[in-house]
Amino acid sequence: MKKVLFVILALLSATSCERDNCYSVFSRKYMVSFSCDANVSPYNLVNTPGQFISVRQNSTDGKLHIVDSNGNKYDQELTDLQSRQFSMGLAGLIIGKPTFDNDNMSVWAYDLGCPECDSRNARLSFDAVGIATCSKCQGEWNLNSSGFPTKDSSRPLYRYPVMQNDGMITVAN
């Protein structure tokens, strides 16, 4: 019995890891701090399974640039407080409700930057069925299936934790 217990403890200690070295579904590589009201357009689109929006800050005028999966574009002003607390990861965010691997139907957030190119200038675009494509390397990822690659790409999309409370969505790490 002691040998069995020793073997189990040895295996557990060999497979354990420190917090920073363990695999996590959420990326900590880039900082994110963003909130929106999912009861208000265009953010309300994320309440529908399979629907996604991209959100990024426009470098020329500082406004939020939002695009839905149908290609509709929206621009919104940031308040001074928002702009001081605002951080969008590598290249912006893709926010929506995946239709697969999402038993509790929660909202997920991915980085708008390509994980293969790992560059702010390699933004993803996505279509109405939830396939995200990199403008540089042409890699593809399925937003409806945990952000996993659909061809040639090896890494899944960077994903960030999302909190939901009374219609407010907060993406932060």
N, C-alpha and C positions, 0 to 999 in steps of 0.2 A: 504494500500500500504506500509506503514511504517513497519507493522508487517511482511509482506512478505519479504521486504528487510532485516529486522533484522534476520529473520529465515535463509535466504540465506547466509548472512554474518556469522552467527553463525555456520552453517554447513561447510562453507569454512574454517573457522578458526579451527574448530574441526578436519577437515580432512587434514589440511596443516601440514607440518613437516619441520624440519630443514634439510639442505642439507645432513649432515652426517647420519641422522637417516632415510632417505627415502630409499625405495627399488630402486635399480639401476640394470639395466641389466648387467652392467659391474662391475667386482670385483675390489675392492681396497684393498683386504686383503693381496695380495702379489704384490711386485713391478715388473714391466716388462719394459724393454727397449731393443728392438731388431729391426733391419732393414735389409732388403734384397732386391735384384733386381729380380723381378718376370719375367724378360725377360731372365734370365740365369738359366740353369739347376742346381739343381733339383727344384729350387723355381718356375719355370714356370709351374709346375704341378698344382699349386693353382689357375691358371686361368681357369681351366676346372671345371664346376659344378659337385659336388660329389667327387672331388679328394682332398685328404688331405695329408699333410706331418707332421711328428713330428720333432721338433728341440730341442735338449738339449745339454748341455755342458758335455762332458765326464770328469768325475772326475779324471781319471788317467793321461790323456795327455793334457787336456784343450781344445781339438779340439771340433768343433761342430759336433754332431752326428745326421744325418738326415736320416729318414726312410720314404718311401712313402707307400701308401696303398697296394701296391703289395709286400711289404717286401724288396724292394731294399734298400740297405744301402749306405750312402755317408758320408765321413768325410772331414771336411774343417778346415784349420788353421784359428785361430783368429789373427788379427793384435793386437799390443799393445793397440792401441786406442780403438778397439772394445772390448777387454777384460776389459778395465777400465770402459766402459760405458754400459756394458752388464749385464742384469738382466733378468732372465727367469721365474719369478713367483715361484710357489711351486716346480715344477719338470721339467719344460720345456714347450714347446708350441705345440699345434696342430693347423695348419694353413690350411685353404682351403675355398672353396665356397660351402656352403650348397645349396641343391636343393629345399628345402622348406622354407617358412617364410623368403624369401630373395628376395623381389621384385626388388631391384636395382642390384642384382647379385654381391654384394660386397664380399670381402674376410673377413672371420671371424677368430678370434683366441680364442682358448680355452686353459686352462691349461692342461698339460700332467699328472698332479697329480689328483688322485681320490678325489672328494669333500666329499665323505663319510668317507674315511679313514683319509683324510687331513694330509697326510704324504708324504715326498719327496720320500720315498721308495715304495710307492704304485702308480706305474706308470700305465697309461692306454696303452693298445695296441688297434689297430683298424684294421678292415678288409676292403676289397675293396668296400663293400656296405655302409661303414660309421658307423658301430656299434663299439663303444669303450667299452672295457672290462677292469675292474680292476684286476690286478694280485693277489690282497690280498682278497678282499671281493666278487669278482665275479659279482659286479654290472655292469649294462650295460646302455649305453647312445647312443642316435642317433645323430651323428654329423650333419646329413642332416636336422634335425628338431630342431634347436635351442639348441642342447645339452641336451634335456630332457631325463630323465631316461626311459628305456623300460621295466624294471622289478625291483621289490623290493627296488630300491634306491629311496630316497625321494628328494634329491637335484639335481638341474641341474648342469652341468659343470660350473666351473669358466670361465667367458668370459672376454676378454680384448678388449679395443678400437683399431681399425685398421684405419690407414690413408693411402690412396693410392695417389701417385702423379707421373705421367710419368713412370710408371712401378715399382717405388720404393714402398715397403710396409713397414710401420713402425707400430710396436705394442708397445704402451706405455700407462702408466697410471699415 
